[in-house]
């Protein structure tokens, strides 16, 4: 009887603490629900972050590509601006040269026109005078031939007297007589004839009459008039040729000046457009760089927050799992004491309730076709048959399998999250790298085409430079030949002029002195006159040669200068285009290297994707089906535990009734 109070105390304690569902079981269920919720939240957060990370990577690539493109465009625009500045400078030099040349040509034309006007005025005066002289001489000769009274005067050779007679007879005016006298005196001064009242002995040496003398003067005057008119015609022709040449040159230079100014304006417009594009591109580049920096900061911050969330969530799951494991491992005995049946009741009813749980688990195993449940049912049956107190051990077997299934569910969920994450990220990376390769390929193709175009343009300009150099060399060779010919001809002409002048001096000196014999002065005068004509022709030829040489040299110098400007422009064009082509080739090499690097990354991603797909996709049973089956198994096992718990409650209630009866019996 001494043991009865202790037995009653244990029975009362167990029965009083019992409930329909064990609080420990409820706690474990809540922990399992928390694990499922945390894993679900992690999966949702991962999906959100995966989209954000994809956006970050795509936007970063776009901004990086835009920055690289903008830098390339800025380099090209700066080169274009420098090229337009060079073109404008060369055209400005050409404008200055053409402006100065036009001004010089205009001044030359004005001066030549002034000289021409003076020459024409002199010719008009000379023509008038010679015409009057010819008219006077013609009238004088006619009068003398018609009037027989002048025959004696003619034979006497007194020309002055004859003129006086004609004046007195009103055949000639005093002015006409004076003009004829002046003409005779001028002719006498040149050695042609003598006027006035010379001695008879002087005229005795001349076979010519006064009429012949006047006829000679008339012929000379007519010859002078013809020479004057020919000279006027030649001078007018030369002036017209010079004027036409200067006008044509000024028209050509004016056209070139207008084209050069148009070129400067067009170059200025291109430069202004390039400057505007450069400013816009530079601004966009700064904005893209700022945006890329802000994007990197934002994405890095988000990544850090996401990593912190993952770490915190893992720590929470780890804490829950640890707590759950501690509760399961350490509270079974206390739970049995606090919520279990008393020893007597358990001994009486545990066998039947445990067998019902065995049957339930066996039916569940057949329904789900799960080897683990079949094995559990066999173990539970073995415990029930071999143990006097199988209840606790059976519960532990069921709880252990529930824990194992829940752990597998957690691991499977983690694996599912890992697979979803890795597959999504790897496919995103694969798509990104594929897109990047396509962009790089397109860019390489574009840059290759542009480089080929620039190189073709450089080759064309180089051919033009070669042709220009060849033309310049040919022009220089022709100029050298012309200069040598001019030097030789000039030397010959100067030597001829010098010889003619020396001959004239010798002849003039000889015929000017007294001679001891009857010299052929008429022939000498003819030779001297002819030599004077030769001297004039030689001098004119020398002037024309010198003028032609000067014009040819000026034209060559002008052409050479224009060729130099064109050469400098083309060389600058070659320089800029070559630099741009070299830059493009370098960029092509970099892009090709980048493409190769991206291809290596893509190959690695594809290899990794193949392994992930083999791990995550090639499963004998889909995740959803596994999850559904496992949840059914866990629910069934929990129901088996509930059966055991409900039987425990029943035994507790029965124990209470027994205890009340015992109390009444003891009181009695």
Rosetta blueprint (number, residue, H / E / L):
1 X L
2 X L
3 X L
4 X H
5 X H
6 X H
7 X H
8 X H
9 X H
10 X H
11 X H
12 X H
13 X H
14 X H
15 X H
16 X H
17 X H
18 X L
19 X L
20 X L
21 X L
22 X L
23 X H
24 X H
25 X H
26 X H
27 X H
28 X H
29 X H
30 X H
31 X H
32 X H
33 X H
34 X H
35 X H
36 X H
37 X H
38 X H
39 X H
40 X H
41 X H
42 X H
43 X H
44 X H
45 X H
46 X H
47 X H
48 X H
49 X H
50 X H
51 X H
52 X H
53 X H
54 X H
55 X H
56 X H
57 X H
58 X H
59 X H
60 X H
61 X H
62 X H
63 X H
64 X H
65 X H
66 X H
67 X H
68 X H
69 X H
70 X H
71 X H
72 X H
73 X H
74 X H
75 X H
76 X H
77 X H
78 X H
79 X H
80 X H
81 X H
82 X H
83 X H
84 X H
85 X H
86 X H
87 X H
88 X H
89 X H
90 X H
91 X H
92 X H
93 X H
94 X H
95 X H
96 X H
97 X H
98 X H
99 X H
100 X H
101 X H
102 X H
103 X H
104 X H
105 X H
106 X H
107 X H
108 X H
109 X H
110 X H
111 X H
112 X H
113 X H
114 X H
115 X H
116 X H
117 X H
118 X H
119 X H
120 X H
121 X H
122 X H
123 X H
124 X H
125 X H
126 X H
127 X H
128 X H
129 X H
130 X H
131 X H
132 X H
133 X H
134 X H
135 X H
136 X H
137 X H
138 X H
139 X H
140 X H
141 X H
142 X H
143 X H
144 X H
145 X H
146 X H
147 X L
148 X H
149 X H
150 X H
151 X H
152 X H
153 X H
154 X H
155 X H
156 X H
157 X L
158 X L
159 X H
160 X H
161 X H
162 X H
163 X H
164 X H
165 X H
166 X H
167 X H
168 X H
169 X L
170 X L
171 X L
172 X L
173 X L
174 X H
175 X H
176 X H
177 X H
178 X H
179 X H
180 X H
181 X H
182 X H
183 X H
184 X H
185 X H
186 X H
187 X H
188 X H
189 X H
190 X L
191 X L
192 X L
193 X L
194 X L
195 X L
196 X L
197 X L
198 X L
199 X L
200 X H
201 X H
202 X H
203 X H
204 X H
205 X L
206 X L
207 X L
208 X L
209 X L
210 X H
211 X H
212 X H
213 X H
214 X H
215 X H
216 X H
217 X H
218 X H
219 X H
220 X H
221 X H
222 X H
223 X H
224 X H
225 X H
226 X H
227 X H
228 X H
229 X H
230 X H
231 X H
232 X H
233 X H
234 X H
235 X H
236 X H
237 X H
238 X H
239 X H
240 X H
241 X H
242 X H
243 X H
244 X H
245 X H
246 X H
247 X H
248 X H
249 X H
250 X H
251 X H
252 X H
253 X H
254 X H
255 X H
256 X H
257 X H
258 X H
259 X H
260 X H
261 X H
262 X H
263 X H
264 X H
265 X H
266 X H
267 X H
268 X H
269 X H
270 X H
271 X H
272 X H
273 X H
274 X H
275 X H
276 X H
277 X H
278 X H
279 X H
280 X H
281 X H
282 X H
283 X H
284 X H
285 X H
286 X H
287 X H
288 X H
289 X H
290 X H
291 X H
292 X H
293 X H
294 X H
295 X H
296 X H
297 X H
298 X H
299 X H
300 X H
301 X H
302 X H
303 X H
304 X H
305 X H
306 X H
307 X H
308 X H
309 X H
310 X H
311 X H
312 X H
313 X H
314 X H
315 X H
316 X H
317 X H
318 X H
319 X H
320 X H
321 X H
322 X H
323 X H
324 X H
325 X H
326 X H
327 X H
328 X H
329 X H
330 X H
331 X L
332 X H
333 X H
334 X H
335 X H
336 X H
337 X H
338 X H
339 X H
340 X L
341 X L
342 X L
343 X H
344 X H
345 X H
346 X H
347 X H
348 X H
349 X H
350 X H
351 X H
352 X H
353 X H
354 X H
355 X H
356 X H
357 X H
358 X H
359 X H
360 X H
361 X H
362 X H
363 X H
364 X H
365 X H
366 X H
367 X H
368 X H
369 X L
370 X L
371 X H
372 X H
373 X H
374 X H
375 X H
376 X H
377 X H
378 X H
379 X H
380 X H
381 X H
382 X H
383 X H
384 X H
385 X H
386 X H
387 X L
388 X L
389 X L
390 X L
391 X H
392 X H
393 X H
394 X H
395 X H
396 X H
397 X H
398 X H
399 X H
400 X H
401 X H
402 X H
403 X H
404 X H
405 X H
406 X H
407 X H
408 X H
409 X H
410 X H
411 X H
412 X H
413 X H
414 X H
415 X H
416 X H
417 X H
418 X H
419 X H
420 X H
421 X H
422 X H
423 X H
424 X H
425 X H
426 X H
427 X H
428 X H
429 X H
430 X H
431 X H
432 X H
433 X H
434 X H
435 X H
436 X H
437 X H
438 X H
439 X H
440 X H
441 X H
442 X H
443 X H
444 X H
445 X H
446 X H
447 X H
448 X H
449 X H
450 X H
451 X H
452 X H
453 X H
454 X H
455 X H
456 X H
457 X H
458 X H
459 X H
460 X H
461 X H
462 X H
463 X H
464 X H
465 X H
466 X H
467 X H
468 X H
469 X H
470 X H
471 X H
472 X H
473 X H
474 X H
475 X H
476 X H
477 X H
478 X H
479 X H
480 X H
481 X H
482 X H
483 X H
484 X H
485 X H
486 X H
487 X H
488 X H
489 X H
490 X H
491 X H
492 X H
493 X H
494 X H
495 X H
496 X H
497 X H
498 X H
499 X H
500 X H
501 X H
502 X H
503 X H
504 X H
505 X H
506 X H
507 X H
508 X H
509 X H
510 X H
511 X H
512 X H
513 X L
514 X L
515 X L
516 X L
517 X L
518 X L
519 X L
520 X L
521 X H
522 X H
523 X H
524 X H
525 X H
526 X H
527 X H
528 X H
529 X H
530 X H
531 X H
532 X H
533 X H
534 X H
535 X H
536 X H
537 X H
538 X H
539 X H
540 X H
541 X H
542 X H
543 X H
544 X H
545 X H
546 X H
547 X H
548 X H
549 X H
550 X H
551 X H
552 X H
553 X H
554 X H
555 X H
556 X H
557 X H
558 X H
559 X H
560 X H
561 X H
562 X H
563 X H
564 X H
565 X H
566 X H
567 X H
568 X H
569 X H
570 X H
571 X H
572 X H
573 X H
574 X H
575 X H
576 X H
577 X H
578 X H
579 X H
580 X H
581 X H
582 X H
583 X H
584 X H
585 X H
586 X H
587 X H
588 X H
589 X H
590 X H
591 X H
592 X H
593 X H
594 X H
595 X H
596 X H
597 X H
598 X H
599 X H
600 X H
601 X H
602 X H
603 X H
604 X H
605 X H
606 X H
607 X H
608 X H
609 X H
610 X H
611 X H
612 X H
613 X H
614 X H
615 X H
616 X H
617 X L
618 X L
619 X L
620 X L
621 X L
622 X L
623 X H
624 X H
625 X H
626 X H
627 X H
628 X H
629 X H
630 X H
631 X H
632 X H
633 X H
634 X H
635 X H
636 X H
637 X H
638 X H
639 X H
640 X H
641 X H
642 X H
643 X H
644 X H
645 X H
646 X H
647 X H
648 X H
649 X H
650 X H
651 X H
652 X H
653 X H
654 X H
655 X H
656 X H
657 X H
658 X H
659 X H
660 X H
661 X H
662 X H
663 X H
664 X H
665 X H
666 X H
667 X H
668 X L
